[in-house]
């Protein structure tokens, strides 16, 4: 529960304010002098200060820096007479959140305090959210040496100087579009402001407009209170419209209008609210084809794609696969307090041959599962999921009938041995000793065969 400190030399005003605020459930301290007020600030964690401008021992304006020095997060409301409005404006410049004019209306005062505390809570939530964003970005570092990824990363760096240019991030599911969007936000001048992600595919079309633009009380049946939209909440920050290709045409028109005039009109309202946000959008669809088929507005497509960033699928990123795998190995080993295993060359080759239909998300899940289920010093191919060993276009089996080209006996033996060893390792969860017992050979012979067949370095 918020704790409020009243600093005012008039006993009657302090009593009135205390009774009014305690009736709202606030815990209230009161002081008749600046000295007493500072003592309470030293002894208690104060959320909000109601500060009279005229005090017997010091001017209220001069007290603001002392309050902030003791409690930087304390919200200050200056209590002032009508004749001192200019000084109260100066108080706001000095660090006060707002001012209350005498004589004041108790209901208005309660409303101002409630609104101020809500703003303070929102500010704290946004700061916490930003810390989470930074941690998330550090966890999912943008790793890549492939030419296509280097091109995308260069664009991210350049965008720091252009915090207003619309950006369209394209790529298959799981390629890291959200990570790129967060990086653009955190590298630019809006980094200390909100980053609000809106998944256009996750919110039903009839609700998405209300979520984006907000609504006024009475706008529709269930609109019992006014709701501020996410675009307004992101003021001075960044809005990330993920999966924008799923947005219906009617709402696309309203987003286009917002991009042109940067004004929000709540559903059921007429008053415009100017909003300053950096708009990023992402999609796994081919929007050019969507435009041709009439499912996406051409004007919105061209408006969004001022700066296009295309993220390549993982299968086209070459050695980035092993770089990312080693990054995730280190991350999850640390997270789950496990030793960090080495990635064998044979396992890396399996990863490089695999097509990764789920892209980076699939790779991350494979490594996380492996670290949880296996506690090994080195990762070998048999530790990887069985589907990763299947070639997308396996060569045809050699014909054995008379007249065809026969495979060598060694080729057939190697193929059968590889199949049997993989199956034994699968059934024993990679335990070489158990697998050797199942195959009725000793452990050293199994290791020799695995190395010979490329299943072990």
N, C-alpha and C positions, 0 to 999 in steps of 0.2 A: 504494500500500500504506500503511495507517495507520502512524503513527509514535507510539510510546509512550515516555513519560518516567517512570521510577521514581525517586521521591524518598523515600529511607529510609536511616537511619543504620546499619542492620545489614547488614554485608557479605554475610552468608550469605543473608539474605532477598532482597537485590538479585540475587545470583547465581542463586538458585533461580528467581526470577520472570523474569529475563532469558532463561535457558535455556528455560523453559517457553514463553515468548512468541515467542522466535525460532524455536522448532520449529513454530509456527503460521504463520510467514512474516512476522511483524511486524518492523519495524525498531525497535530499542530503544536508548534512552539511559538512563543511570543517574546519580544524584547522591546524595551522602551528606549534604548540607546544603541548607538552603533557598537560600542564596546561590548555590551551584553550580547548583541547579535553575533559578533565575531567569535565570542566565547562559545556560543551554542554551535556555530559552524565548525569549530575545532573539535567539539565533543560529539557531534551527531552527524549522520549522513543525511544531508538536506537535499530534497529533490527540487524544491521551488521556493523562491524568496519573494515576499511582498514587501517592497522597500519604499518607505516614505521619503520623499525628496528633501524634506526639511526635518532635520534631527537636531537635538540640543548640543551634541558634541562634534558633529561633522556633517558636511553637506552630503546628501545621498549620492550625488553624482561621483563624488570622490571615493565613496565607499565601494562602488562597483568593482574596481580593480582588486581591492582587498578580498572581496567575496570570491571573485573568479580565481584569485591566487590560491585560496583555500580549497575551493571546490569548483574546478573548471566546468563540470557538467551541470552545475546548479542553474536552473532557469530563473531569471530575474524579471519581475514585473515592477516597474516604477509607479508609485502612487503620487499623482501630481494634481495641482489645481489647474483650472482652466487657463489661468494667466501664464502657466509655465509650459505650454505645449512645445515651444521651441526648445526648451531645455530637456523635455522628455524625448524629443527626437535625438538630441545630443546623447541622451542616456542610451538609446538604442545603438547609436554608433559606438558607444563605449562598451557594449556587451549585453545590455538589457534585451530581453526578448520582445517586450511590449510594455505599454503603459496603461494605467487606469486613472481616469479623470475623476476628481472630486467635484460634486458629490456623486457617488457611484451607485448604480443599481445592483443589488445583490445577485439577481438572476443573471444579469449580463456578466458580472464578475465570475460567477460559477462557470458560465459557458466559456469565457475566455480561458480560464484556468484549465478546464477540461480539454479544450482544443489545443492549448499549449502542451499539456502533458501527452496528448495523443501524438502530436508532432514530435515530441522528444522521444517517445517510444518508437515511432517510425524511423527516426534518425538512427537510433541504436540498432534497430533491426537491419537497416540498410548497411550500417557499418559491419555488423556481424556477417551479413550476407556477402559483403565485399571481401571480407577475410576468407570466407568459404570459397569464393570465386578464385582468389589468389591461390589458396591451397589446392583447389581443383586443377588450376592451370599448371601449378608446379608438379602435381601428381601425373597429369596427362600432358607432359611436355610435348611441344611440337617438334618431333624428331624427324629428320629427313635429309638425305643428301641427293636424292634423285632430282633430275633437272626440273620436273614438273612441280615437285614440292618446293624446291628453292625459288621457283618463279612465284608461287603462292606466298611464300614467306616474305619475299621482297615487297610484294604488294601490301602485306600487313604492316611492314615497317614504314612504308611511304604514307599509309593512311593516317598515321599519327598526326601528320601535319594538316589533314583535311577531315576534321571531325564532323562534317555535315554532309559529305558526299554519300548518297545511297550506295549500298554494296549488296550484290547478289552472289551468294555462295552456293555453288552447285556441286553435286557429287552423289555417288551411291550411298545408300544407308550404311552407317558405320564408318564413314571415311573421316569423321572428325570435324564436321561443319560447326557444331556448337563450340568446340574448342577454339577454332579459328575466330568465331564471333567474339568470344570472351577475350581473346588475345588482342583483337582490334580495340575493344573497349578499354582494356587495362593498359595498353600502350599509349593511349591518347590523352588529351587534356580533360576528358570526362571521367577519368578513372575513379575519382572519389565520389562520383554521383551514381545513381541507381543503374543497374543493368537488369532489365526485366525481359525474361524470355516468355514468349507466347507460342504454344504449340497449336497451330491452326487446325491440325488434324485431330487433336484430343478434345476440343471443345465443340459441341454441336453448333451448327451454323446459326441457329436462332438465338443462341446465347453469346456467341463470339462478339457481336456488335456491342452488347451491353458491357462485356468484359473490357473491350478496347476503349470505348467512348464513355462508359458510365451511363447513369440514367438519373432523372429527377423523380422525386416522390410523386406517385400517382401516374407515372408514365404507362404502366400496365398493371394488371390485377395484383401481382405480388410485390409491386414496387412501393413498399410501405415507408422506406427511408431513401434518401438520396445516396447514390453510390458514385464515388469518384472512379473513373476508368483508369486502366493501366497506362494509357498514353499520358494522362495527367500525372500519374504517380512517377513516371520516368522523366519528368521535367528536368532539363539540364543533363540528363544521362543518355542511356542507349536503350532502344527497343529492338529486340531480336524476334522477328516474325518467322519462326521455324515452320517448315512444310507449308509455305505460302501457296503452293500449287493446289492445296486442298480447299482454299477459300472460295466461297461461292461468288458469282459474278456481281451480285448486288453489293456485297461488302467490298469487293475489289474497287468498285467505283468510289466508295466512301474513303478508302485508303488512298486512292489516287488524289482525291480532293484534299485530303489532309496533307499529303506530300507537297501539294502545290501551295496551299495557304497557311499550313502549320497552325491550324485552328481546330479545336475540339468543340463540338456541340453535343451535349449529352442527349441520350434518347429521351424524348418528351420535353426537351428544353429548347430555348431560342438564344440564350446568351452564349456568345463565343468565348472560349478560353484559349488564349495564345499558349502554345506549348513548344518548347525548344528541345528536340530530341534528335539523336543520330539514329537513323533507321537502317537496320541490317535485315536482310531476308535470306532464307535458305530453302532449297527444295531438292528432292531426289528425282524430280520429273524433268523431262525435256520441255522447257516452257515454250520454246519455238514451235514444237509440234502441238503443244496445248493451244497456242495462239491460232495456228492453222486450222485446228479442229473446233475452234470456237469456245474452248473451255477456260481460256485465260485472256484477259484484255491485253491487246497489243500495246496500248498507251501506258498501262501500268508496267508491263514487261520492260519497255524501253526506259521508263522513269526509274525503275528499280536497278536496272543493270548499268548504271553509270560506271561503276567499278565492278566488273565481273571477276570472281575468283572460282576457278574450277579445281576441285580436289580429285586427284587420280585415285582409282581403286588400288588396293594394296597389291594386287597381283602385277601391277605395272610399275611398282616402286623398287624392284630389285633388292639391293642390300638393305633397304630400309626395314625389310621384314625382320632381319636378325637384330638390327639396332633397336627396334621397338620391342622385340621379344626379350632382349637382355635388360631393357629398361623396366619392363613389367616384371621380370624375374626378380630384380633388385627391389622393386616397390613392394611386391606381395610377400617376398621373404621377410622384409622388414616389418610389414604390417602384421604378419602372422607369427613373428618371432621364430622363423625357421632359418637354418643355414642357407647361404646363397649358392645354389647349384650352378655348375658350368654348363654351357650349351655345347654339346658335342658337334663336331663337324657333320656327322651323319644326320643328326636331328635337324641341324640348320638346313641341310640339303633337302630334307623332306619338306620343311617349311617353305623353302624357296620354290619347290615344284608345285606345292598346293595352290589352288586357285583363290582361296579365301573369299567365298561368296558373302560372308558377313563382315569383311574388311577388318579394320582395327578393332572393332568391338568383339568380333569373333576371336581374334588373336589374344586380346586381353582376357577373355573368358577361358580360353584354353590354358593360358599360363596360370590364372588364378586357381582353376580346378586342379592343375598339376601340383602347384605348391601346397594346396590343402591336403591332397590325397597321397602325395609321394614325399618322402623325406630322403633325398638322394644327394650324392655329391656331384653327379653329372647327369644331364638329361640325354637319353638316347632315343632313337626312333620308336622303340617299343613303349616308351612312356607317353607317346602322343596318341590322340584318338585314332581308332582304326580307319575311319573314313579318310584321314589325311594321307594314308598310304596308297589309296586307290588312284590310279592315273585317270585323268578326265577322258582320255581317248586311248584305252589300252590296246597294244598291238594285237593283231589276230593270233590265235593259238596256232602253232605250227601244225601243218597237216601230217598225219601219221600214216595215211593210207599209201598203199603201194603206188609208185609213180610220182608222188609228191616229194618235196625236199624235206628230208628227215632232220630233226634237231639232233645235236650231239647228245650222247648219254650224259655228259657232264652238265649240259644246259638243263636237261630234264631233272637231274638229281638236285641241282642248285635251286630250281624253281620249287620242287617239292619240299626241300629242306627249309627254304625261306618260309613257305606257307605253314609248315608244321611248327617251326620255332615261334613264329608270330602268334599262332593259335595257343601254343603252350604258355607263352608269356602273357597273353591276354587272360587266360584262365587263372593264372597265378598272380595277376596284378603286377607283373614285371619282376617277380621274385625268381632270380636265375637258379638258385639252388632247388626250389620247388619245381621249376620248369625242367631242369635236368633230370630230376627223379621221375617226372611224368614221362619224359622221352627215353628213360632207361639208359642214360649216358652220364658220365661224371661231369662235374661242374666245369672243369678246365676244358674238356672237349666241347661243351656247349659254347663257352666263351670264344674258343678258337673258330668254331663254325660261324658264330655271329659276326666276328670280325672279318672273316673271309667273305661273307655274304653282304657286307656293308651295313649290318645291323648294330655294329659296335665299332668304335674307333680303336 
